[in-house]
Amino acid sequence: MLSGFRRTETRRGREFSVQPVSGQRAVKQYTCPGCSGTVDPGVAHVVVWREDGIMGPQADLSGRRHWHTHCWRIS
Ligand SMILES: [Zn+2]
């Protein structure tokens, strides 16, 4: 799966930015909030953060989370 463009998705009435990350660009290990499992380096996934956070855009960026693509899709 190639890295794509950032998109906006709505979950439970809130807007989130969703940025796909290709396997080549996934160089660190993360914990997926959806399944509490590991997103391993080299695995294509998505980075998700709040678009409408009350703390402002900077706080939202620091609150980015790395999800398995599948886990985000079913969240
Ligand atoms: Zn997951």
N, CA, C, O and the ligand as a Tripos MOL2 file, in Angstrom:
@<TRIPOS>MOLECULE
protein
  301   299    76     0     0
PROTEIN
NO_CHARGES

@<TRIPOS>ATOM
      1 N           0.8510   -1.2020    0.0000 N.3       1 MET1
      2 CA          0.0000    0.0000    0.0000 C.3       1 MET1
      3 C           0.8810    1.2440    0.0000 C.2       1 MET1
      4 O           1.7880    1.3630    0.8240 O.2       1 MET1
      5 N           0.6260    2.1470   -0.8960 N.am      2 LEU2
      6 CA          1.4180    3.3630   -0.9680 C.3       2 LEU2
      7 C           0.8950    4.4000    0.0180 C.2       2 LEU2
      8 O          -0.2700    4.3890    0.4170 O.2       2 LEU2
      9 N           1.7960    5.2880    0.3900 N.am      3 SER3
     10 CA          1.3750    6.4060    1.2190 C.3       3 SER3
     11 C           0.4630    7.3100    0.4060 C.2       3 SER3
     12 O           0.7250    7.5570   -0.7720 O.2       3 SER3
     13 N          -0.5990    7.8020    1.0180 N.am      4 GLY4
     14 CA         -1.5500    8.6130    0.2920 C.3       4 GLY4
     15 C          -1.6970    9.9900    0.8870 C.2       4 GLY4
     16 O          -0.9070   10.4170    1.7280 O.2       4 GLY4
     17 N          -2.7190   10.6700    0.4350 N.am      5 PHE5
     18 CA         -2.9710   12.0220    0.9120 C.3       5 PHE5
     19 C          -3.7390   11.9970    2.2370 C.2       5 PHE5
     20 O          -4.5110   11.0820    2.5220 O.2       5 PHE5
     21 N          -3.4990   13.0210    3.0150 N.am      6 ARG6
     22 CA         -4.2390   13.1760    4.2550 C.3       6 ARG6
     23 C          -5.7090   13.3910    3.9380 C.2       6 ARG6
     24 O          -6.0650   14.1020    2.9980 O.2       6 ARG6
     25 N          -6.5450   12.7680    4.7360 N.am      7 ARG7
     26 CA         -7.9760   12.9320    4.5380 C.3       7 ARG7
     27 C          -8.6260   13.2000    5.8960 C.2       7 ARG7
     28 O          -8.0120   13.0110    6.9450 O.2       7 ARG7
     29 N          -9.8620   13.6370    5.8500 N.am      8 THR8
     30 CA        -10.5990   13.8980    7.0790 C.3       8 THR8
     31 C         -11.7260   12.8960    7.1950 C.2       8 THR8
     32 O         -12.4770   12.6740    6.2450 O.2       8 THR8
     33 N         -11.8400   12.2830    8.3820 N.am      9 GLU9
     34 CA        -12.9180   11.3370    8.6240 C.3       9 GLU9
     35 C         -13.6220   11.7090    9.9140 C.2       9 GLU9
     36 O         -13.0280   12.3030   10.8140 O.2       9 GLU9
     37 N         -14.8860   11.3560    9.9920 N.am     10 THR10
     38 CA        -15.6820   11.6590   11.1790 C.3      10 THR10
     39 C         -15.9600   10.3790   11.9490 C.2      10 THR10
     40 O         -16.4110    9.3800   11.3870 O.2      10 THR10
     41 N         -15.6820   10.4290   13.2490 N.am     11 ARG11
     42 CA        -15.9910    9.3060   14.1390 C.3      11 ARG11
     43 C         -16.7770    9.8500   15.3210 C.2      11 ARG11
     44 O         -16.3180   10.7430   16.0330 O.2      11 ARG11
     45 N         -17.9590    9.3020   15.5180 N.am     12 ARG12
     46 CA        -18.7880    9.6990   16.6570 C.3      12 ARG12
     47 C         -18.9190   11.2220   16.7450 C.2      12 ARG12
     48 O         -18.8150   11.7980   17.8280 O.2      12 ARG12
     49 N         -19.1460   11.8650   15.6030 N.am     13 GLY13
     50 CA        -19.3950   13.2940   15.5760 C.3      13 GLY13
     51 C         -18.1570   14.1550   15.6700 C.2      13 GLY13
     52 O         -18.2730   15.3800   15.7220 O.2      13 GLY13
     53 N         -16.9710   13.5620   15.6950 N.am     14 ARG14
     54 CA        -15.7450   14.3410   15.7680 C.3      14 ARG14
     55 C         -14.9320   14.1360   14.5050 C.2      14 ARG14
     56 O         -14.9380   13.0630   13.9030 O.2      14 ARG14
     57 N         -14.2280   15.2020   14.1180 N.am     15 GLU15
     58 CA        -13.4200   15.1240   12.9140 C.3      15 GLU15
     59 C         -11.9790   14.7600   13.2530 C.2      15 GLU15
     60 O         -11.3820   15.2790   14.1960 O.2      15 GLU15
     61 N         -11.4530   13.8600   12.4570 N.am     16 PHE16
     62 CA        -10.0670   13.4320   12.6130 C.3      16 PHE16
     63 C          -9.3460   13.5540   11.2810 C.2      16 PHE16
     64 O          -9.9220   13.3260   10.2170 O.2      16 PHE16
     65 N          -8.0760   13.9190   11.3660 N.am     17 SER17
     66 CA         -7.2190   13.8270   10.1980 C.3      17 SER17
     67 C          -6.6000   12.4440   10.1640 C.2      17 SER17
     68 O          -6.1610   11.9240   11.1900 O.2      17 SER17
     69 N          -6.5680   11.8550    8.9900 N.am     18 VAL18
     70 CA         -6.0360   10.5100    8.8150 C.3      18 VAL18
     71 C          -4.9620   10.5610    7.7430 C.2      18 VAL18
     72 O          -5.2460   10.8860    6.5900 O.2      18 VAL18
     73 N          -3.7450   10.2440    8.1120 N.am     19 GLN19
     74 CA         -2.6230   10.2760    7.1800 C.3      19 GLN19
     75 C          -2.0710    8.8670    6.9880 C.2      19 GLN19
     76 O          -1.4870    8.2990    7.9100 O.2      19 GLN19
     77 N          -2.2510    8.3030    5.8060 N.am     20 PRO20
     78 CA         -1.6760    6.9820    5.5530 C.3      20 PRO20
     79 C          -0.1440    7.0400    5.5510 C.2      20 PRO20
     80 O           0.4470    7.9960    5.0470 O.2      20 PRO20
     81 N           0.4830    6.0220    6.1120 N.am     21 VAL21
     82 CA          1.9380    5.9090    6.1320 C.3      21 VAL21
     83 C           2.3110    4.6070    5.4350 C.2      21 VAL21
     84 O           1.8190    3.5350    5.7880 O.2      21 VAL21
     85 N           3.1820    4.7160    4.4490 N.am     22 SER22
     86 CA          3.5880    3.5160    3.7210 C.3      22 SER22
     87 C           4.5620    2.6930    4.5610 C.2      22 SER22
     88 O           5.1560    3.1870    5.5190 O.2      22 SER22
     89 N           4.7080    1.4460    4.1830 N.am     23 GLY23
     90 CA          5.6350    0.5770    4.8930 C.3      23 GLY23
     91 C           7.0540    1.1040    4.8940 C.2      23 GLY23
     92 O           7.7690    0.9790    5.8890 O.2      23 GLY23
     93 N           7.4670    1.6950    3.7780 N.am     24 GLN24
     94 CA          8.8290    2.2170    3.6920 C.3      24 GLN24
     95 C           9.0710    3.3600    4.6600 C.2      24 GLN24
     96 O          10.1910    3.5660    5.1280 O.2      24 GLN24
     97 N           8.0130    4.1010    4.9560 N.am     25 ARG25
     98 CA          8.1600    5.2700    5.8320 C.3      25 ARG25
     99 C           7.8810    4.9320    7.2940 C.2      25 ARG25
    100 O           8.0640    5.7730    8.1740 O.2      25 ARG25
    101 N           7.4480    3.7240    7.5470 N.am     26 ALA26
    102 CA          7.1700    3.3140    8.9260 C.3      26 ALA26
    103 C           8.4470    2.7350    9.5250 C.2      26 ALA26
    104 O           8.7730    1.5660    9.3190 O.2      26 ALA26
    105 N           9.1590    3.5700   10.2640 N.am     27 VAL27
    106 CA         10.4950    3.1700   10.7330 C.3      27 VAL27
    107 C          10.5380    2.9390   12.2370 C.2      27 VAL27
    108 O          11.5590    2.5090   12.7740 O.2      27 VAL27
    109 N           9.4380    3.2220   12.9150 N.am     28 LYS28
    110 CA          9.4290    3.0220   14.3590 C.3      28 LYS28
    111 C           8.2920    2.0900   14.7530 C.2      28 LYS28
    112 O           7.4020    1.7880   13.9580 O.2      28 LYS28
    113 N           8.3490    1.6480   15.9970 N.am     29 GLN29
    114 CA          7.3110    0.7730   16.5140 C.3      29 GLN29
    115 C           6.3210    1.5950   17.3260 C.2      29 GLN29
    116 O           6.7140    2.4430   18.1270 O.2      29 GLN29
    117 N           5.0490    1.3390   17.1170 N.am     30 TYR30
    118 CA          4.0080    2.0840   17.8180 C.3      30 TYR30
    119 C           3.0140    1.1090   18.4310 C.2      30 TYR30
    120 O           2.9560   -0.0640   18.0620 O.2      30 TYR30
    121 N           2.2310    1.6260   19.3810 N.am     31 THR31
    122 CA          1.1510    0.8370   19.9590 C.3      31 THR31
    123 C          -0.1680    1.3220   19.3810 C.2      31 THR31
    124 O          -0.4950    2.5050   19.4800 O.2      31 THR31
    125 N          -0.9080    0.4350   18.7900 N.am     32 CYS32
    126 CA         -2.1840    0.7660   18.1690 C.3      32 CYS32
    127 C          -3.2580    0.9460   19.2490 C.2      32 CYS32
    128 O          -3.4600    0.0500   20.0690 O.2      32 CYS32
    129 N          -3.9530    2.1050   19.2560 N.am     33 PRO33
    130 CA         -5.0030    2.3120   20.2640 C.3      33 PRO33
    131 C          -6.2240    1.4130   20.0510 C.2      33 PRO33
    132 O          -7.0240    1.2110   20.9650 O.2      33 PRO33
    133 N          -6.3560    0.8880   18.8550 N.am     34 GLY34
    134 CA         -7.5340    0.0870   18.5570 C.3      34 GLY34
    135 C          -7.4860   -1.2930   19.1780 C.2      34 GLY34
    136 O          -8.4840   -1.7730   19.7150 O.2      34 GLY34
    137 N          -6.3190   -1.9390   19.1070 N.am     35 CYS35
    138 CA         -6.2020   -3.3210   19.5760 C.3      35 CYS35
    139 C          -5.1400   -3.4870   20.6440 C.2      35 CYS35
    140 O          -4.9300   -4.5890   21.1510 O.2      35 CYS35
    141 N          -4.4540   -2.3750   20.9940 N.am     36 SER36
    142 CA         -3.3630   -2.4050   21.9700 C.3      36 SER36
    143 C          -2.2090   -3.2880   21.4970 C.2      36 SER36
    144 O          -1.3340   -3.6520   22.2820 O.2      36 SER36
    145 N          -2.2140   -3.6220   20.2330 N.am     37 GLY37
    146 CA         -1.1410   -4.4070   19.6610 C.3      37 GLY37
    147 C          -0.0500   -3.5100   19.1140 C.2      37 GLY37
    148 O          -0.1490   -2.2850   19.1820 O.2      37 GLY37
    149 N           0.9820   -4.1180   18.5760 N.am     38 THR38
    150 CA          2.1350   -3.3820   18.0740 C.3      38 THR38
    151 C           2.0080   -3.1250   16.5820 C.2      38 THR38
    152 O           1.6750   -4.0210   15.8060 O.2      38 THR38
    153 N           2.2830   -1.8630   16.1890 N.am     39 VAL39
    154 CA          2.4460   -1.5410   14.7780 C.3      39 VAL39
    155 C           3.9390   -1.6310   14.4960 C.2      39 VAL39
    156 O           4.7050   -0.7580   14.9020 O.2      39 VAL39
    157 N           4.3430   -2.6680   13.8140 N.am     40 ASP40
    158 CA          5.7650   -2.9220   13.6110 C.3      40 ASP40
    159 C           6.3520   -2.0470   12.5100 C.2      40 ASP40
    160 O           5.6370   -1.6380   11.5940 O.2      40 ASP40
    161 N           7.6630   -1.7560   12.5940 N.am     41 PRO41
    162 CA          8.3230   -1.0380   11.4870 C.3      41 PRO41
    163 C           8.1310   -1.7940   10.1740 C.2      41 PRO41
    164 O           8.1820   -3.0230   10.1350 O.2      41 PRO41
    165 N           7.9090   -1.0360    9.1030 N.am     42 GLY42
    166 CA          7.7320   -1.6440    7.7960 C.3      42 GLY42
    167 C           6.2900   -2.0010    7.4830 C.2      42 GLY42
    168 O           5.9920   -2.4770    6.3880 O.2      42 GLY42
    169 N           5.3910   -1.7760    8.4370 N.am     43 VAL43
    170 CA          3.9850   -2.0820    8.2130 C.3      43 VAL43
    171 C           3.2290   -0.7910    7.8860 C.2      43 VAL43
    172 O           3.2530    0.1640    8.6610 O.2      43 VAL43
    173 N           2.5660   -0.7750    6.7430 N.am     44 ALA44
    174 CA          1.7590    0.3810    6.3650 C.3      44 ALA44
    175 C           0.6270    0.5530    7.3710 C.2      44 ALA44
    176 O          -0.0170   -0.4190    7.7660 O.2      44 ALA44
    177 N           0.3910    1.7910    7.7800 N.am     45 HIS45
    178 CA         -0.6500    2.0670    8.7690 C.3      45 HIS45
    179 C          -1.1560    3.4920    8.5800 C.2      45 HIS45
    180 O          -0.8270    4.1330    7.5820 O.2      45 HIS45
    181 N          -1.9460    3.9950    9.5170 N.am     46 VAL46
    182 CA         -2.4340    5.3650    9.4250 C.3      46 VAL46
    183 C          -2.1050    6.1160   10.7110 C.2      46 VAL46
    184 O          -2.1100    5.5460   11.8020 O.2      46 VAL46
    185 N          -1.8180    7.4090   10.5550 N.am     47 VAL47
    186 CA         -1.6460    8.2940   11.6990 C.3      47 VAL47
    187 C          -2.9170    9.1250   11.8200 C.2      47 VAL47
    188 O          -3.3830    9.7030   10.8380 O.2      47 VAL47
    189 N          -3.4730    9.1820   13.0200 N.am     48 VAL48
    190 CA         -4.7590    9.8340   13.2340 C.3      48 VAL48
    191 C          -4.6290   10.8830   14.3260 C.2      48 VAL48
    192 O          -4.0230   10.6360   15.3690 O.2      48 VAL48
    193 N          -5.2020   12.0560   14.0770 N.am     49 TRP49
    194 CA         -5.2570   13.0680   15.1280 C.3      49 TRP49
    195 C          -6.5250   13.8940   14.9940 C.2      49 TRP49
    196 O          -7.1300   13.9750   13.9250 O.2      49 TRP49
    197 N          -6.9070   14.5010   16.1030 N.am     50 ARG50
    198 CA         -8.1350   15.2820   16.1630 C.3      50 ARG50
    199 C          -8.0170   16.5510   15.3330 C.2      50 ARG50
    200 O          -7.0020   17.2460   15.3770 O.2      50 ARG50
    201 N          -9.0600   16.8410   14.5810 N.am     51 GLU51
    202 CA         -9.1090   18.0760   13.8160 C.3      51 GLU51
    203 C          -9.7080   19.2120   14.6360 C.2      51 GLU51
    204 O          -9.3900   20.3800   14.4130 O.2      51 GLU51
    205 N         -10.5620   18.8720   15.5690 N.am     52 ASP52
    206 CA        -11.3590   19.8880   16.2530 C.3      52 ASP52
    207 C         -11.0580   19.9410   17.7490 C.2      52 ASP52
    208 O         -11.9190   20.3130   18.5460 O.2      52 ASP52
    209 N          -9.8550   19.5750   18.1200 N.am     53 GLY53
    210 CA         -9.5090   19.5570   19.5430 C.3      53 GLY53
    211 C          -9.5740   20.9440   20.1670 C.2      53 GLY53
    212 O          -9.1930   21.9370   19.5470 O.2      53 GLY53
    213 N         -10.0570   20.9970   21.3910 N.am     54 ILE54
    214 CA        -10.2230   22.2970   22.0470 C.3      54 ILE54
    215 C          -8.8850   22.9000   22.4340 C.2      54 ILE54
    216 O          -8.8080   24.0970   22.7110 O.2      54 ILE54
    217 N          -7.8350   22.1020   22.4590 N.am     55 MET55
    218 CA         -6.5270   22.6070   22.8370 C.3      55 MET55
    219 C          -5.7870   23.2200   21.6530 C.2      55 MET55
    220 O          -4.6860   23.7440   21.8240 O.2      55 MET55
    221 N          -6.3600   23.1660   20.4750 N.am     56 GLY56
    222 CA         -5.7530   23.7860   19.3070 C.3      56 GLY56
    223 C          -4.9400   22.8100   18.4810 C.2      56 GLY56
    224 O          -4.6690   21.6870   18.9060 O.2      56 GLY56
    225 N          -4.5550   23.2570   17.2920 N.am     57 PRO57
    226 CA         -3.9000   22.3670   16.3360 C.3      57 PRO57
    227 C          -2.5840   21.7820   16.8540 C.2      57 PRO57
    228 O          -2.2780   20.6200   16.5850 O.2      57 PRO57
    229 N          -1.8080   22.5710   17.5910 N.am     58 GLN58
    230 CA         -0.5160   22.0480   18.0530 C.3      58 GLN58
    231 C          -0.7090   20.8780   19.0060 C.2      58 GLN58
    232 O          -0.0280   19.8580   18.9060 O.2      58 GLN58
    233 N          -1.6570   21.0430   19.9390 N.am     59 ALA59
    234 CA         -1.9300   19.9590   20.8770 C.3      59 ALA59
    235 C          -2.4400   18.7270   20.1310 C.2      59 ALA59
    236 O          -2.1280   17.5910   20.4880 O.2      59 ALA59
    237 N          -3.2210   18.9730   19.1010 N.am     60 ASP60
    238 CA         -3.7340   17.8440   18.3270 C.3      60 ASP60
    239 C          -2.5940   17.0710   17.6650 C.2      60 ASP60
    240 O          -2.6090   15.8410   17.6160 O.2      60 ASP60
    241 N          -1.6090   17.8110   17.1600 N.am     61 LEU61
    242 CA         -0.5000   17.1340   16.5050 C.3      61 LEU61
    243 C           0.2770   16.2750   17.4930 C.2      61 LEU61
    244 O           0.7160   15.1740   17.1600 O.2      61 LEU61
    245 N           0.4470   16.7950   18.7320 N.am     62 SER62
    246 CA          1.1760   16.0060   19.7210 C.3      62 SER62
    247 C           0.3580   14.8010   20.1660 C.2      62 SER62
    248 O           0.8920   13.8590   20.7510 O.2      62 SER62
    249 N          -0.9500   14.8390   19.8820 N.am     63 GLY63
    250 CA         -1.8060   13.7220   20.2470 C.3      63 GLY63
    251 C          -2.0100   12.7260   19.1310 C.2      63 GLY63
    252 O          -2.9500   11.9320   19.1550 O.2      63 GLY63
    253 N          -1.1280   12.7710   18.1540 N.am     64 ARG64
    254 CA         -1.2620   11.8320   17.0310 C.3      64 ARG64
    255 C          -1.1150   10.4000   17.5280 C.2      64 ARG64
    256 O          -0.3330   10.1060   18.4320 O.2      64 ARG64
    257 N          -1.8930    9.5230   16.9060 N.am     65 ARG65
    258 CA         -1.8180    8.1100   17.2460 C.3      65 ARG65
    259 C          -1.6340    7.2940   15.9740 C.2      65 ARG65
    260 O          -2.1790    7.6130   14.9180 O.2      65 ARG65
    261 N          -0.8650    6.2510   16.1090 N.am     66 HIS66
    262 CA         -0.6150    5.3540   14.9750 C.3      66 HIS66
    263 C          -1.5090    4.1280   15.1100 C.2      66 HIS66
    264 O          -1.4390    3.3940   16.0960 O.2      66 HIS66
    265 N          -2.3280    3.9250   14.1250 N.am     67 TRP67
    266 CA         -3.3050    2.8300   14.1210 C.3      67 TRP67
    267 C          -2.9640    1.8440   13.0050 C.2      67 TRP67
    268 O          -2.4510    2.2280   11.9530 O.2      67 TRP67
    269 N          -3.2590    0.5600   13.2540 N.am     68 HIS68
    270 CA         -3.3510   -0.3550   12.1300 C.3      68 HIS68
    271 C          -4.4600    0.1600   11.2150 C.2      68 HIS68
    272 O          -5.4910    0.6330   11.6940 O.2      68 HIS68
    273 N          -4.2560    0.0710    9.9240 N.am     69 THR69
    274 CA         -5.2720    0.5460    8.9840 C.3      69 THR69
    275 C          -6.6120   -0.1320    9.2500 C.2      69 THR69
    276 O          -7.6610    0.5110    9.2370 O.2      69 THR69
    277 N          -6.5600   -1.4220    9.4890 N.am     70 HIS70
    278 CA         -7.7870   -2.1870    9.7250 C.3      70 HIS70
    279 C          -8.4770   -1.7320   11.0130 C.2      70 HIS70
    280 O          -9.6990   -1.5850   11.0410 O.2      70 HIS70
    281 N          -7.7040   -1.5100   12.0760 N.am     71 CYS71
    282 CA         -8.2910   -1.1360   13.3670 C.3      71 CYS71
    283 C          -8.9840    0.2230   13.2690 C.2      71 CYS71
    284 O         -10.0560    0.4230   13.8410 O.2      71 CYS71
    285 N          -8.3660    1.1530   12.5410 N.am     72 TRP72
    286 CA         -9.0110    2.4580   12.3780 C.3      72 TRP72
    287 C         -10.2970    2.3170   11.5700 C.2      72 TRP72
    288 O         -11.3020    2.9610   11.8740 O.2      72 TRP72
    289 N         -10.2620    1.4840   10.5560 N.am     73 ARG73
    290 CA        -11.4300    1.3430    9.6820 C.3      73 ARG73
    291 C         -12.6400    0.8510   10.4590 C.2      73 ARG73
    292 O         -13.7670    1.2560   10.1760 O.2      73 ARG73
    293 N         -12.4140   -0.0180   11.4360 N.am     74 ILE74
    294 CA        -13.5400   -0.5950   12.1800 C.3      74 ILE74
    295 C         -13.7980    0.1300   13.4860 C.2      74 ILE74
    296 O         -14.6910   -0.2590   14.2380 O.2      74 ILE74
    297 N         -13.0290    1.1840   13.7750 N.am     75 SER75
    298 CA        -13.1930    1.8920   15.0550 C.3      75 SER75
    299 C         -14.5090    2.6550   15.0790 C.2      75 SER75
    300 O         -14.8240    3.3120   16.0710 O.2      75 SER75
    301 ZN         -4.5400   -2.4450   15.8750 Zn       76 ZN76
@<TRIPOS>BOND
     1     1     2 1
     2     2     3 1
     3     3     4 2
     4     3     5 am
     5     5     6 1
     6     6     7 1
     7     7     8 2
     8     7     9 am
     9     9    10 1
    10    10    11 1
    11    11    12 2
    12    11    13 am
    13    13    14 1
    14    14    15 1
    15    15    16 2
    16    15    17 am
    17    17    18 1
    18    18    19 1
    19    19    20 2
    20    19    21 am
    21    21    22 1
    22    22    23 1
    23    23    24 2
    24    23    25 am
    25    25    26 1
    26    26    27 1
    27    27    28 2
    28    27    29 am
    29    29    30 1
    30    30    31 1
    31    31    32 2
    32    31    33 am
    33    33    34 1
    34    34    35 1
    35    35    36 2
    36    35    37 am
    37    37    38 1
    38    38    39 1
    39    39    40 2
    40    39    41 am
    41    41    42 1
    42    42    43 1
    43    43    44 2
    44    43    45 am
    45    45    46 1
    46    46    47 1
    47    47    48 2
    48    47    49 am
    49    49    50 1
    50    50    51 1
    51    51    52 2
    52    51    53 am
    53    53    54 1
    54    54    55 1
    55    55    56 2
    56    55    57 am
    57    57    58 1
    58    58    59 1
    59    59    60 2
    60    59    61 am
    61    61    62 1
    62    62    63 1
    63    63    64 2
    64    63    65 am
    65    65    66 1
    66    66    67 1
    67    67    68 2
    68    67    69 am
    69    69    70 1
    70    70    71 1
    71    71    72 2
    72    71    73 am
    73    73    74 1
    74    74    75 1
    75    75    76 2
    76    75    77 am
    77    77    78 1
    78    78    79 1
    79    79    80 2
    80    79    81 am
    81    81    82 1
    82    82    83 1
    83    83    84 2
    84    83    85 am
    85    85    86 1
    86    86    87 1
    87    87    88 2
    88    87    89 am
    89    89    90 1
    90    90    91 1
    91    91    92 2
    92    91    93 am
    93    93    94 1
    94    94    95 1
    95    95    96 2
    96    95    97 am
    97    97    98 1
    98    98    99 1
    99    99   100 2
   100    99   101 am
   101   101   102 1
   102   102   103 1
   103   103   104 2
   104   103   105 am
   105   105   106 1
   106   106   107 1
   107   107   108 2
   108   107   109 am
   109   109   110 1
   110   110   111 1
   111   111   112 2
   112   111   113 am
   113   113   114 1
   114   114   115 1
   115   115   116 2
   116   115   117 am
   117   117   118 1
   118   118   119 1
   119   119   120 2
   120   119   121 am
   121   121   122 1
   122   122   123 1
   123   123   124 2
   124   123   125 am
   125   125   126 1
   126   126   127 1
   127   127   128 2
   128   127   129 am
   129   129   130 1
   130   130   131 1
   131   131   132 2
   132   131   133 am
   133   133   134 1
   134   134   135 1
   135   135   136 2
   136   135   137 am
   137   137   138 1
   138   138   139 1
   139   139   140 2
   140   139   141 am
   141   141   142 1
   142   142   143 1
   143   143   144 2
   144   143   145 am
   145   145   146 1
   146   146   147 1
   147   147   148 2
   148   147   149 am
   149   149   150 1
   150   150   151 1
   151   151   152 2
   152   151   153 am
   153   153   154 1
   154   154   155 1
   155   155   156 2
   156   155   157 am
   157   157   158 1
   158   158   159 1
   159   159   160 2
   160   159   161 am
   161   161   162 1
   162   162   163 1
   163   163   164 2
   164   163   165 am
   165   165   166 1
   166   166   167 1
   167   167   168 2
   168   167   169 am
   169   169   170 1
   170   170   171 1
   171   171   172 2
   172   171   173 am
   173   173   174 1
   174   174   175 1
   175   175   176 2
   176   175   177 am
   177   177   178 1
   178   178   179 1
   179   179   180 2
   180   179   181 am
   181   181   182 1
   182   182   183 1
   183   183   184 2
   184   183   185 am
   185   185   186 1
   186   186   187 1
   187   187   188 2
   188   187   189 am
   189   189   190 1
   190   190   191 1
   191   191   192 2
   192   191   193 am
   193   193   194 1
   194   194   195 1
   195   195   196 2
   196   195   197 am
   197   197   198 1
   198   198   199 1
   199   199   200 2
   200   199   201 am
   201   201   202 1
   202   202   203 1
   203   203   204 2
   204   203   205 am
   205   205   206 1
   206   206   207 1
   207   207   208 2
   208   207   209 am
   209   209   210 1
   210   210   211 1
   211   211   212 2
   212   211   213 am
   213   213   214 1
   214   214   215 1
   215   215   216 2
   216   215   217 am
   217   217   218 1
   218   218   219 1
   219   219   220 2
   220   219   221 am
   221   221   222 1
   222   222   223 1
   223   223   224 2
   224   223   225 am
   225   225   226 1
   226   226   227 1
   227   227   228 2
   228   227   229 am
   229   229   230 1
   230   230   231 1
   231   231   232 2
   232   231   233 am
   233   233   234 1
   234   234   235 1
   235   235   236 2
   236   235   237 am
   237   237   238 1
   238   238   239 1
   239   239   240 2
   240   239   241 am
   241   241   242 1
   242   242   243 1
   243   243   244 2
   244   243   245 am
   245   245   246 1
   246   246   247 1
   247   247   248 2
   248   247   249 am
   249   249   250 1
   250   250   251 1
   251   251   252 2
   252   251   253 am
   253   253   254 1
   254   254   255 1
   255   255   256 2
   256   255   257 am
   257   257   258 1
   258   258   259 1
   259   259   260 2
   260   259   261 am
   261   261   262 1
   262   262   263 1
   263   263   264 2
   264   263   265 am
   265   265   266 1
   266   266   267 1
   267   267   268 2
   268   267   269 am
   269   269   270 1
   270   270   271 1
   271   271   272 2
   272   271   273 am
   273   273   274 1
   274   274   275 1
   275   275   276 2
   276   275   277 am
   277   277   278 1
   278   278   279 1
   279   279   280 2
   280   279   281 am
   281   281   282 1
   282   282   283 1
   283   283   284 2
   284   283   285 am
   285   285   286 1
   286   286   287 1
   287   287   288 2
   288   287   289 am
   289   289   290 1
   290   290   291 1
   291   291   292 2
   292   291   293 am
   293   293   294 1
   294   294   295 1
   295   295   296 2
   296   295   297 am
   297   297   298 1
   298   298   299 1
   299   299   300 2
@<TRIPOS>SUBSTRUCTURE
     1 MET1         2 RESIDUE 1 A MET
     2 LEU2         6 RESIDUE 1 A LEU
     3 SER3        10 RESIDUE 1 A SER
     4 GLY4        14 RESIDUE 1 A GLY
     5 PHE5        18 RESIDUE 1 A PHE
     6 ARG6        22 RESIDUE 1 A ARG
     7 ARG7        26 RESIDUE 1 A ARG
     8 THR8        30 RESIDUE 1 A THR
     9 GLU9        34 RESIDUE 1 A GLU
    10 THR10       38 RESIDUE 1 A THR
    11 ARG11       42 RESIDUE 1 A ARG
    12 ARG12       46 RESIDUE 1 A ARG
    13 GLY13       50 RESIDUE 1 A GLY
    14 ARG14       54 RESIDUE 1 A ARG
    15 GLU15       58 RESIDUE 1 A GLU
    16 PHE16       62 RESIDUE 1 A PHE
    17 SER17       66 RESIDUE 1 A SER
    18 VAL18       70 RESIDUE 1 A VAL
    19 GLN19       74 RESIDUE 1 A GLN
    20 PRO20       78 RESIDUE 1 A PRO
    21 VAL21       82 RESIDUE 1 A VAL
    22 SER22       86 RESIDUE 1 A SER
    23 GLY23       90 RESIDUE 1 A GLY
    24 GLN24       94 RESIDUE 1 A GLN
    25 ARG25       98 RESIDUE 1 A ARG
    26 ALA26      102 RESIDUE 1 A ALA
    27 VAL27      106 RESIDUE 1 A VAL
    28 LYS28      110 RESIDUE 1 A LYS
    29 GLN29      114 RESIDUE 1 A GLN
    30 TYR30      118 RESIDUE 1 A TYR
    31 THR31      122 RESIDUE 1 A THR
    32 CYS32      126 RESIDUE 1 A CYS
    33 PRO33      130 RESIDUE 1 A PRO
    34 GLY34      134 RESIDUE 1 A GLY
    35 CYS35      138 RESIDUE 1 A CYS
    36 SER36      142 RESIDUE 1 A SER
    37 GLY37      146 RESIDUE 1 A GLY
    38 THR38      150 RESIDUE 1 A THR
    39 VAL39      154 RESIDUE 1 A VAL
    40 ASP40      158 RESIDUE 1 A ASP
    41 PRO41      162 RESIDUE 1 A PRO
    42 GLY42      166 RESIDUE 1 A GLY
    43 VAL43      170 RESIDUE 1 A VAL
    44 ALA44      174 RESIDUE 1 A ALA
    45 HIS45      178 RESIDUE 1 A HIS
    46 VAL46      182 RESIDUE 1 A VAL
    47 VAL47      186 RESIDUE 1 A VAL
    48 VAL48      190 RESIDUE 1 A VAL
    49 TRP49      194 RESIDUE 1 A TRP
    50 ARG50      198 RESIDUE 1 A ARG
    51 GLU51      202 RESIDUE 1 A GLU
    52 ASP52      206 RESIDUE 1 A ASP
    53 GLY53      210 RESIDUE 1 A GLY
    54 ILE54      214 RESIDUE 1 A ILE
    55 MET55      218 RESIDUE 1 A MET
    56 GLY56      222 RESIDUE 1 A GLY
    57 PRO57      226 RESIDUE 1 A PRO
    58 GLN58      230 RESIDUE 1 A GLN
    59 ALA59      234 RESIDUE 1 A ALA
    60 ASP60      238 RESIDUE 1 A ASP
    61 LEU61      242 RESIDUE 1 A LEU
    62 SER62      246 RESIDUE 1 A SER
    63 GLY63      250 RESIDUE 1 A GLY
    64 ARG64      254 RESIDUE 1 A ARG
    65 ARG65      258 RESIDUE 1 A ARG
    66 HIS66      262 RESIDUE 1 A HIS
    67 TRP67      266 RESIDUE 1 A TRP
    68 HIS68      270 RESIDUE 1 A HIS
    69 THR69      274 RESIDUE 1 A THR
    70 HIS70      278 RESIDUE 1 A HIS
    71 CYS71      282 RESIDUE 1 A CYS
    72 TRP72      286 RESIDUE 1 A TRP
    73 ARG73      290 RESIDUE 1 A ARG
    74 ILE74      294 RESIDUE 1 A ILE
    75 SER75      298 RESIDUE 1 A SER
    76 ZN76       301 GROUP 0 **** ****
